Amino acid sequence: MDLGVSLKPRHAANAIPGADTTARGSRNADMAYVFLRHLVTISSGRVSRPANTRFSDRGNDVLTHPQLVTLFRALRDERVLSVYIDGSTTDPAMPRPWRVPLDHALKDLRTWLVDSSHDERESFERCVRLLEQRLGEFSASVGAPGWVAFIVGGDESCVAHQLPVPVPTLAVWSTGLCLAPYMRALKETRPVIIAVADARKAELYRYSLGQLNHVETVRAHHAVESPSHMGASPRQGFHTGTRGETGHDAAQRALLEGRDRMLVQAAHRIAELAGEDGWILLGGTRRVGARLSRHLAPIAPHRVLALMTFDVHSSEAEITEAARAGASTLRDAFDANRLADIVELSGAAGLGVVGAVETRRALDQRSIRDLYVTRHYLDEQAAEAEDAVRSALDQDASVEEVSGSAAEQLDRLGGVAAGLRFRPATLDVAVGL
């Protein structure tokens, strides 16, 4: 299956439609690369699209990884107008600051399509009209750090929603979706479960896409029996020579047992809510948080962080801010550890590859398990990055845009790396092992 990215539109032999490549071929190739931010033409393998499938407005719902893969496969043979808008810039003196760069991108696309068939140009213009209808709903801004729309040329169906992260403003007319800019939003869909616990209860919250929602309360239930012979008639079998625990000690033991049962119950519920890849943040009293962390460590290794910066008295705004910062800390640490493993495995000819060349070979052999890219790689190697992302998703690999120290390390290694399901023999032959 060919998932390679071509600088040439599928309808013309020229690097730019209408250009004379015999006299200015190299210059046209350079120009085509400049236009990559506006157009990536991709030829992909064929997968039948379900009959009568239509994709509609999702409001503010960001697509999850499985949903994005499903949409990618369903539309892989369709001509699609993909539009991303950066909503992070706000200037009262300039409403809709994204309008000018978007207009430039659409103008560039019309230039590319000048020698295309009448049907394709009409399909593009219908998509633009639908785009303008959607954008007409926004008075000044898109209401979020980012916004995306995928508009299908064949039936004018549309998937459009806000994004929780900034994205570059661009427009792409291609066969299939333009996916690379969406990767920075995917990591925000990972659930973050927060537990604020003391000896009496654990309040559980879910943080997702900037919103904090209370899920449930897990309470400690204490079975405290009345101490024996408290001035009443002695019960049968009681005699004064018996020494035992005091009523206070018995009550304290029952309270601790109730707390421990609550923590076990809370740990299992937290793990259930977090699933296989959600982050877990713990707050509350230090001693209870430490016990809860010990319960969760074997269930969710490397995904638990105790943050005693918030407790049962913290407001939801304080918990929300702690969740945002804590999730970023966990994500960066997880990515850094995974990349360190991949680099080590790559050096030992194991299940890891680093750099564009080896990663491309592994993608061609469909051996990728998880792909890691940096923002710099996505921005500066647009065509290559788009191809890599599509190929990884097509083989059910996860794709992660790393940030922080992990991104700095990966940029020094070429901006892209991957963990492997298996190491193809052809990869070792190619590198001379």
QUIHUCOR-V858756 format. One line per field, one symbol per residue. psi: psi as a letter, one per 20 degrees, with the letter a starting at -180 (. if undefined). A space follows every 10 residues. Layout:
psi->???
This chain:
psi->pokqpqipqi iqiqhppiqo ihhkghghhg hhhhihihpo ppprrppppp pkpppapjcj opprghhggg gghhjhjqpp oppqpojiop ohinqliigg hghgghgggh ghjhjrqggg hhgghhhggh ghgghiipgg rijrhrqqpo pphgjkrppp rqqjqqqqor ppororqohg hihihhiiip qopppoqaih roppqpppkj ppppgrpoqp opnoqpqpmm irpqrpipqi ippaqrhggg ggghghgggh gghgggghgg hghhbijqqp pprbqgghhg ghhhhhghhm pjjppookiq aiiqrhhhhg ghgggghggg gggggggghg gggghghjlb lqqprhghgg ghghjljpgp pprrhgghgh lggggggggg gghhkkqqpp orabhhgggh hijiiqrqqq hqoqhhghgh jk.
